[in-house]
Amino acid sequence: MKGEVVDMDGRTRRDRPAVSDFWFAQVDVRLNKIEYVVNRVERQVWLIVCAAFVLVALDVVRAVAV
């Protein structure tokens, strides 16, 4: 018995050419760029939130100290 994959009607199946690999590589590169930008924005948002928290904490300390 041969190790070939055949369709139900008995014809030998041929795999698609690897042309789509280039397309998938382009999509992967673009997705990586998008993920990089999202990570940068996330870090900046966390930095702003932490800075605001520090300012509020300093205000509370100043109000309690007076």
KAMOWO-V901980 format. One record per pair of residues at least 4 apart in sequence whose ideal C-beta (glycine too) atoms are under 6 Angstrom apart, sorted by the first residue. I is the first residue (numbers start at 1). GAP is how many residues later the second one is. D is the distance in Angstrom with one decimal. If there is no record, write none. Layout:
i=I gap=GAP d=D
i=I gap=GAP d=D
This chain:
i=4 gap=8 d=5.8
i=5 gap=8 d=5.0
i=6 gap=4 d=5.9
i=6 gap=6 d=5.8
i=7 gap=4 d=5.2
i=7 gap=6 d=5.5
